[in-house]
Amino acid sequence: MMSLLESPRLKYEKLSLIHVTDRYLSWINDPVIRIGLESVSVSGPPSTMDDLKNYVGNLDQKAHVFAIIWKESHIGNIKIHMIEPKHGRAEIGYLIGDRSVSGMGFGTEAVGRITRYCFENLDLRKVTAGCYADNMGSIRILEKNGYLQEGHLKFHIRRDGEYIDVLRFGKLKP
Ligand SMILES: CC(C)(COP(=O)(O)OP(=O)(O)OC[C@H]1O[C@@H](n2cnc3c(N)ncnc32)[C@H](O)[C@@H]1OP(=O)(O)O)[C@@H](O)C(=O)NCCC(=O)NCCS
């Protein structure tokens, strides 16, 4: 598939049904991955192949959702969504689902490339992101890419019966 973007080690394709595989399904049912995601509940029933096809087949057409490819292999996704042209702002969300490659800096590289795409190609002036306060990997990724913490929302969401804090980050166009 044609890549839309590249960074030193990664390629970015438009996420579509061709990326929906048992491997991708296994990521979102992996408890270690699931705990960081906003869209699924950790102890809820596992997602099915139909759930995943439904999700990927019905992505918001206004969002830019990329499959992250390393050495021909799909390792995660990154999206730009909640695009607000009036305010020149959008939100990003990301997932490095293949745990055999976690800690290799791919999350950091992808967030860096997509943030630059927001500023250089989408004419945005601010990119925002949020993560759970216990998601150390995600916090480091944002800090390493020059995002500043702008908010700390106390007991903001319920994750499997427990109320947890959400951190809000933002980066302005340099
Ligand atoms: C969080 C996530 C994106 C990290 O991806 P990754 O490619 O492994 O991250 P990187 O290799 O770029 O690591 C970035 C930094 O975080 C650290 N890190 C990564 N995972 C970590 C973890 N579980 N605990 C503590 N630190 C961690 C790395 O050591 C690195 O820090 P350093 O440069 O100071 O050593 C990935 O684990 C993931 O997708 N998790 C599930 C979904 C999720 O939480 N998405 C983000 C929602 S906000």
The ligand as an ORCA input file, in Angstrom:
! r2SCAN-3c Opt
* xyz 0 1
  C       2.427      4.133     25.430
  C       2.982      3.592     24.127
  C       2.461      4.433     22.958
  C       4.529      3.639     24.183
  O       5.054      3.314     22.906
  P       6.614      2.964     22.695
  O       6.889      2.924     21.244
  O       6.946      1.761     23.490
  O       7.294      4.237     23.351
  P       8.825      4.724     23.145
  O       9.686      3.537     22.862
  O       8.835      5.855     22.190
  O       9.161      5.211     24.605
  C       9.016      6.522     25.061
  C       9.514      6.648     26.472
  O       8.584      6.027     27.360
  C       9.225      5.039     28.114
  N       8.263      3.949     28.258
  C       7.676      3.240     27.288
  N       6.819      2.359     27.816
  C       6.883      2.542     29.155
  C       6.242      1.928     30.261
  N       5.338      0.957     30.084
  N       6.543      2.359     31.503
  C       7.440      3.345     31.686
  N       8.079      3.970     30.670
  C       7.809      3.552     29.438
  C      10.450      4.649     27.323
  O      11.448      4.129     28.158
  C      10.846      5.984     26.741
  O      11.437      6.805     27.701
  P      13.001      7.174     27.663
  O      13.270      7.733     26.302
  O      13.139      8.170     28.760
  O      13.704      5.896     27.885
  C       2.569      2.109     23.908
  O       2.996      1.349     25.000
  C       1.083      1.934     23.762
  O       0.555      2.132     22.682
  N       0.378      1.554     24.845
  C      -1.059      1.304     24.810
  C      -1.921      2.398     24.238
  C      -1.630      3.743     24.818
  O      -1.425      3.891     26.013
  N      -1.606      4.748     23.956
  C      -1.415      6.105     24.369
  C      -2.716      6.645     24.790
  S      -2.506      8.270     25.432
*
